[in-house]
Amino acid sequence: MKMLTFLLVIATGFLPLWGQADSKPLSVVKRGDAVSYQQLVDAISRQFHGRIVRVELEQDWLNWYYELRLLQDDGRIIEVELEAKTLRIIEVEGANLETVVRQNP
């Protein structure tokens, strides 16, 4: 499985950590295999409480996925997996999830 990792650096902003040269996240977005980072942030902020602290863009066979971690105000970390192209939620993991999802996304 190819994996590209992004690390959101709280103090300095978004800092990408690139994988292979032919698999850069920008090229994945330009090909239409994933939405942009800004589209991801906008969608997540409408659907969930918390601050994004880590984003990974992974490829499993032909499909790309975003896996991210959300830091909650109480210190909990919630993990969310989404299809990179459609942002369809695949899985949400963590404690007390009823407090994480926004009621009116």
NUZATI-664227 format. One line per field, with one value per atom (N, C-alpha, C): residue number from 1; x, y, z; atom name. Coordinates in Angstrom, 2 decimals. Layout:
<nodes>
num	[NUM,...]
X	[X,...]
Y	[Y,...]
Z	[Z,...]
atome	[CA,...]
</nodes>
This chain:
<nodes>
num	[1,1,1,2,2,2,3,3,3,4,4,4,5,5,5,6,6,6,7,7,7,8,8,8,9,9,9,10,10,10,11,11,11,12,12,12,13,13,13,14,14,14,15,15,15,16,16,16,17,17,17,18,18,18,19,19,19,20,20,20,21,21,21,22,22,22,23,23,23,24,24,24,25,25,25,26,26,26,27,27,27,28,28,28,29,29,29,30,30,30,31,31,31,32,32,32,33,33,33,34,34,34,35,35,35,36,36,36,37,37,37,38,38,38,39,39,39,40,40,40,41,41,41,42,42,42,43,43,43,44,44,44,45,45,45,46,46,46,47,47,47,48,48,48,49,49,49,50,50,50,51,51,51,52,52,52,53,53,53,54,54,54,55,55,55,56,56,56,57,57,57,58,58,58,59,59,59,60,60,60,61,61,61,62,62,62,63,63,63,64,64,64,65,65,65,66,66,66,67,67,67,68,68,68,69,69,69,70,70,70,71,71,71,72,72,72,73,73,73,74,74,74,75,75,75,76,76,76,77,77,77,78,78,78,79,79,79,80,80,80,81,81,81,82,82,82,83,83,83,84,84,84,85,85,85,86,86,86,87,87,87,88,88,88,89,89,89,90,90,90,91,91,91,92,92,92,93,93,93,94,94,94,95,95,95,96,96,96,97,97,97,98,98,98,99,99,99,100,100,100,101,101,101,102,102,102,103,103,103,104,104,104,105,105,105]
X	[0.84,0.00,0.89,0.67,1.40,0.77,1.60,1.04,1.81,1.06,1.62,1.09,1.94,1.53,1.66,0.63,0.67,0.66,1.37,1.35,0.96,-0.08,-0.51,0.27,1.08,1.89,1.13,0.71,-0.18,0.39,1.64,2.22,2.54,2.91,3.38,2.47,1.40,0.50,0.71,0.35,0.36,1.73,2.30,3.62,3.50,3.67,3.56,4.84,4.67,5.79,5.53,6.31,6.01,6.54,5.85,6.29,7.05,6.72,7.40,7.08,8.01,7.85,6.63,6.29,5.15,3.83,3.86,2.64,2.34,2.87,2.64,1.15,0.71,-0.71,-1.26,-0.47,-0.94,-1.28,-0.46,-0.75,-1.98,-2.19,-3.39,-4.63,-4.57,-5.70,-5.90,-4.82,-4.93,-5.54,-5.25,-5.84,-7.31,-7.79,-9.18,-9.42,-8.35,-8.49,-8.74,-8.60,-8.84,-9.24,-10.07,-10.40,-9.21,-9.19,-8.09,-8.13,-7.01,-6.92,-7.96,-8.13,-9.10,-10.53,-10.86,-12.19,-12.39,-11.34,-11.40,-11.65,-10.89,-11.04,-12.44,-12.94,-14.29,-15.35,-15.26,-16.25,-16.17,-14.97,-14.82,-15.32,-15.04,-15.48,-17.00,-17.66,-19.13,-19.74,-19.03,-19.58,-19.15,-17.96,-17.41,-16.89,-16.93,-16.25,-14.79,-13.92,-12.52,-11.62,-10.34,-9.32,-8.53,-8.32,-7.52,-6.07,-5.50,-4.10,-3.22,-3.86,-3.08,-3.96,-3.38,-4.08,-3.13,-3.64,-2.89,-3.69,-3.01,-3.62,-3.03,-3.88,-3.41,-4.08,-3.35,-3.91,-4.01,-5.18,-5.42,-5.92,-5.06,-5.33,-5.55,-6.76,-7.01,-7.64,-8.05,-8.78,-7.89,-8.16,-7.45,-8.36,-7.77,-8.51,-7.79,-8.59,-8.04,-8.29,-7.26,-7.41,-6.94,-7.76,-7.39,-7.69,-7.05,-7.27,-7.76,-8.78,-9.36,-9.10,-8.56,-8.33,-9.56,-10.17,-11.34,-10.91,-11.79,-11.48,-11.04,-11.56,-11.22,-9.97,-9.29,-8.05,-8.21,-9.44,-9.64,-9.22,-8.76,-8.43,-9.46,-10.07,-11.04,-10.42,-10.53,-10.00,-11.15,-10.98,-12.01,-11.35,-12.00,-11.53,-12.59,-12.16,-13.07,-12.53,-13.43,-13.00,-12.44,-11.27,-10.60,-11.30,-11.98,-12.62,-13.99,-14.75,-16.13,-16.32,-15.35,-15.42,-16.53,-16.92,-17.88,-17.19,-17.86,-17.30,-17.33,-16.18,-16.06,-16.10,-15.37,-15.29,-14.94,-15.51,-15.17,-14.88,-13.73,-13.34,-13.00,-13.35,-13.01,-14.06,-13.81,-14.73,-15.74,-16.94,-18.01,-18.26,-18.47,-18.63,-19.87,-20.85,-22.07,-21.79,-20.68,-20.33,-19.45,-19.07,-18.14,-18.86,-19.96,-20.68,-21.55,-21.46,-22.30,-23.74,-24.68,-26.09,-26.68,-26.27,-26.80,-25.66,-25.12,-23.95,-24.29]
Y	[-1.17,0.00,1.24,2.11,3.36,4.29,5.04,5.98,7.28,8.35,9.69,10.30,10.94,11.47,12.97,13.61,15.04,15.22,16.18,16.48,17.94,18.18,19.55,20.07,21.04,21.61,22.80,22.69,23.67,25.08,25.26,26.59,27.21,26.40,26.97,26.71,25.99,25.70,24.31,24.13,22.83,22.53,21.41,20.99,19.62,19.51,18.19,17.39,16.10,15.16,14.26,14.41,13.73,12.31,11.47,10.10,10.06,9.13,8.99,10.19,10.55,11.73,11.64,10.44,10.30,10.19,10.19,10.02,11.23,12.37,13.56,13.84,14.29,14.58,15.56,16.53,17.49,16.81,15.85,15.15,14.26,13.71,12.90,13.77,14.98,15.92,16.38,16.72,17.19,16.13,14.87,13.78,13.56,14.17,14.00,12.79,12.18,11.01,11.39,12.68,13.16,14.63,15.05,16.47,17.19,18.49,19.27,19.27,19.64,19.74,20.74,21.85,22.85,22.31,21.57,20.96,19.96,19.22,18.28,19.02,20.07,20.85,21.44,22.01,22.60,21.55,20.38,19.32,18.81,18.59,18.08,19.09,20.37,21.38,21.53,21.20,21.24,20.03,18.90,17.66,17.28,17.74,17.31,18.48,18.31,19.23,18.79,19.70,19.35,19.98,19.89,20.47,19.35,19.45,18.45,18.59,17.48,17.50,16.57,15.72,14.85,14.39,14.38,13.88,12.96,11.80,10.87,10.60,10.58,10.22,8.87,7.86,6.49,5.93,5.04,4.34,2.86,2.30,0.88,0.36,-0.32,-0.75,0.48,0.70,1.83,3.02,2.86,3.91,4.66,5.95,6.80,7.11,7.21,7.47,8.53,9.36,10.27,9.63,9.59,9.20,10.40,10.83,12.00,11.83,12.66,12.69,14.07,14.07,15.31,15.42,16.53,16.78,17.49,16.89,17.46,18.41,19.30,20.27,19.60,18.40,17.69,16.81,16.90,16.16,14.82,14.37,13.11,13.24,12.14,12.08,11.18,11.68,10.93,10.67,9.45,9.09,8.93,9.54,9.50,9.04,8.11,7.65,7.99,8.60,9.02,8.64,8.43,8.27,9.61,9.61,10.87,11.62,10.90,11.53,12.12,11.43,11.84,12.36,12.12,12.45,11.68,10.55,9.69,9.11,9.19,8.69,7.17,6.57,5.12,4.64,5.34,4.89,6.07,6.05,7.02,6.22,6.48,5.75,6.73,6.35,7.16,7.02,7.64,7.58,8.72,8.44,9.45,10.14,9.36,9.91,10.78,10.59,11.40,12.88,13.22,14.62,15.19,14.38,14.78,15.25,14.59,14.90,16.13,17.07,18.27,17.87,18.45,18.10,18.54,19.72,20.24,20.53,19.47,19.68,20.47]
Z	[0.00,0.00,0.00,-0.97,-0.98,0.03,0.71,1.68,1.62,1.58,1.66,2.94,3.66,4.94,4.95,5.44,5.69,7.20,7.66,9.08,9.23,9.95,10.20,11.39,11.16,12.22,12.78,14.02,14.63,14.58,14.94,15.04,13.68,12.71,11.45,10.27,10.47,9.36,8.82,7.57,6.92,6.36,6.76,6.29,5.65,4.33,3.71,3.85,4.05,4.01,2.81,1.76,0.51,0.48,-0.26,-0.51,-1.83,-2.67,-3.95,-4.84,-5.70,-6.54,-7.45,-7.93,-8.83,-8.09,-6.76,-5.98,-5.11,-5.44,-4.62,-4.53,-3.36,-3.19,-4.23,-4.62,-5.61,-6.93,-7.35,-8.59,-8.45,-7.27,-7.02,-7.13,-6.58,-6.65,-8.09,-8.79,-10.18,-11.10,-10.83,-11.62,-11.30,-10.21,-9.83,-8.95,-8.44,-7.57,-6.12,-5.79,-4.42,-4.48,-3.53,-3.43,-2.80,-2.91,-2.36,-0.83,-0.26,1.20,1.73,1.04,1.50,1.46,0.42,0.35,1.48,1.80,2.91,4.23,4.47,5.71,5.81,4.72,4.73,5.06,4.44,4.67,6.11,6.61,7.97,8.99,8.79,9.76,9.77,8.67,8.64,9.35,9.36,9.86,11.27,11.68,12.96,13.78,15.09,16.00,16.07,16.43,16.62,15.57,15.84,14.97,14.32,13.03,12.31,12.74,13.20,13.62,12.78,11.98,11.10,9.95,8.75,7.57,6.81,6.43,5.59,4.33,3.21,1.94,1.55,1.49,1.23,0.00,-0.67,-1.82,-1.49,-1.73,-1.55,-2.90,-3.62,-4.99,-5.86,-6.36,-7.25,-6.54,-5.31,-4.61,-3.63,-3.48,-2.53,-1.36,-0.19,1.04,1.87,2.54,3.55,4.90,5.71,7.11,7.93,8.86,9.62,11.09,11.87,13.32,13.69,14.53,15.04,16.53,16.96,18.37,18.93,19.95,20.60,21.72,22.14,23.20,24.49,24.76,25.99,25.85,24.70,24.50,23.79,23.57,22.86,21.41,20.85,19.41,18.74,17.68,16.89,15.54,15.05,13.73,12.74,11.57,10.53,9.23,8.55,7.24,6.21,5.09,4.03,2.67,1.71,0.32,-0.12,-0.73,-1.08,-2.20,-3.07,-4.23,-3.88,-3.04,-2.75,-1.33,-0.46,0.97,1.69,1.12,1.80,3.04,4.17,5.41,5.40,5.66,5.70,7.15,8.02,9.41,10.31,11.53,12.57,13.82,14.45,15.65,16.77,17.99,19.15,20.23,21.35,22.49,22.42,22.91,22.99,21.66,20.63,19.29,19.14,20.01,19.91,20.13,20.76,21.00,19.87,18.92,17.88,16.61,16.27,15.03,15.25,14.31,14.37,14.07,14.77,14.61,13.30,12.78,11.53,10.57,9.94,9.05,7.82]
atome	[N,CA,C,N,CA,C,N,CA,C,N,CA,C,N,CA,C,N,CA,C,N,CA,C,N,CA,C,N,CA,C,N,CA,C,N,CA,C,N,CA,C,N,CA,C,N,CA,C,N,CA,C,N,CA,C,N,CA,C,N,CA,C,N,CA,C,N,CA,C,N,CA,C,N,CA,C,N,CA,C,N,CA,C,N,CA,C,N,CA,C,N,CA,C,N,CA,C,N,CA,C,N,CA,C,N,CA,C,N,CA,C,N,CA,C,N,CA,C,N,CA,C,N,CA,C,N,CA,C,N,CA,C,N,CA,C,N,CA,C,N,CA,C,N,CA,C,N,CA,C,N,CA,C,N,CA,C,N,CA,C,N,CA,C,N,CA,C,N,CA,C,N,CA,C,N,CA,C,N,CA,C,N,CA,C,N,CA,C,N,CA,C,N,CA,C,N,CA,C,N,CA,C,N,CA,C,N,CA,C,N,CA,C,N,CA,C,N,CA,C,N,CA,C,N,CA,C,N,CA,C,N,CA,C,N,CA,C,N,CA,C,N,CA,C,N,CA,C,N,CA,C,N,CA,C,N,CA,C,N,CA,C,N,CA,C,N,CA,C,N,CA,C,N,CA,C,N,CA,C,N,CA,C,N,CA,C,N,CA,C,N,CA,C,N,CA,C,N,CA,C,N,CA,C,N,CA,C,N,CA,C,N,CA,C,N,CA,C,N,CA,C,N,CA,C,N,CA,C,N,CA,C,N,CA,C,N,CA,C,N,CA,C,N,CA,C,N,CA,C,N,CA,C,N,CA,C,N,CA,C,N,CA,C,N,CA,C]
</nodes>
